[in-house]
């Protein structure tokens, strides 16, 4: 089963930066994340991202309007 993952790096100022987005089987995603981390030293976390709900709040879209 395919999942969506994000590899995030912990920066020196304690912020997190998403460095890689992956979609695939868990084993392959872990391999790609490990490969990236070995080529780019640092502290990383691999997170599984799950869409829970998508909201569409537009009631009317005017496609004839030009910007």
Secondary structure by P-SEA (a helix, b strand, c coil): cbbbbbbbbbcccccccccccccccaaaaaaaaaaaaaacccbbbbbbbbbcbbbbccccccccccc
